[in-house]
Amino acid sequence: MLPSLIVYLHSNAWDPQGKRVSPGLRCRPCPAHGICGYGRLVICLDGYVPHRGISCVVDRRLARMVDTMFRRVSFELHRRAGDVLCGFRKDIWMSRTGLIQFLDGQPLLRGLVSVTVRVR
């Protein structure tokens, strides 16, 4: 009986022991948002996490943080727009540094934004 292998079409046709793997053995394409090698999923791209070792799904934790950041920035810009309309502020402009400081001051996002921005 043949071993139960999942060989991805976008990977090398070699197993980790350096043996040639027949491309006819239960071949599947490398999943969307994944990087494959040695007949298996090696890693998922940023924003995705491995699921059962055969697919990459959206990182829900990251998606929640992005949604939280969006809602908080949107609220702050609306607040600033209100300040402009009432004459308390000249414009709603927020510099990149100001935006990072604003997000770093948010309890759920503290420290995450400045590290992410500096790395990229």
FENZIKA-V797830 format. One record per residue. RES is the residue in three letters. SS is DSSP state (hx for helix, st for strand, lp for the rest). Layout:
[[RES:SS] [RES:SS]]
//
This chain:
[[MET:lp] [LEU:lp] [PRO:lp] [SER:lp] [LEU:lp] [ILE:lp] [VAL:st] [TYR:st] [LEU:lp] [HIS:lp] [SER:lp] [ASN:lp] [ALA:lp] [TRP:st] [ASP:lp] [PRO:lp] [GLN:lp] [GLY:lp] [LYS:lp] [ARG:st] [VAL:lp] [SER:lp] [PRO:lp] [GLY:lp] [LEU:lp] [ARG:lp] [CYS:st] [ARG:st] [PRO:lp] [CYS:lp] [PRO:lp] [ALA:lp] [HIS:lp] [GLY:st] [ILE:st] [CYS:st] [GLY:st] [TYR:lp] [GLY:lp] [ARG:st] [LEU:st] [VAL:st] [ILE:st] [CYS:st] [LEU:lp] [ASP:lp] [GLY:lp] [TYR:st] [VAL:st] [PRO:st] [HIS:st] [ARG:lp] [GLY:lp] [ILE:lp] [SER:st] [CYS:st] [VAL:st] [VAL:st] [ASP:lp] [ARG:hx] [ARG:hx] [LEU:hx] [ALA:hx] [ARG:hx] [MET:hx] [VAL:hx] [ASP:hx] [THR:hx] [MET:hx] [PHE:hx] [ARG:hx] [ARG:hx] [VAL:hx] [SER:hx] [PHE:hx] [GLU:hx] [LEU:hx] [HIS:hx] [ARG:hx] [ARG:hx] [ALA:hx] [GLY:hx] [ASP:hx] [VAL:hx] [LEU:hx] [CYS:lp] [GLY:lp] [PHE:lp] [ARG:lp] [LYS:lp] [ASP:lp] [ILE:lp] [TRP:lp] [MET:lp] [SER:lp] [ARG:hx] [THR:hx] [GLY:hx] [LEU:hx] [ILE:hx] [GLN:hx] [PHE:hx] [LEU:hx] [ASP:hx] [GLY:lp] [GLN:lp] [PRO:lp] [LEU:lp] [LEU:lp] [ARG:lp] [GLY:lp] [LEU:hx] [VAL:hx] [SER:hx] [VAL:hx] [THR:hx] [VAL:hx] [ARG:hx] [VAL:hx] [ARG:lp]]
//
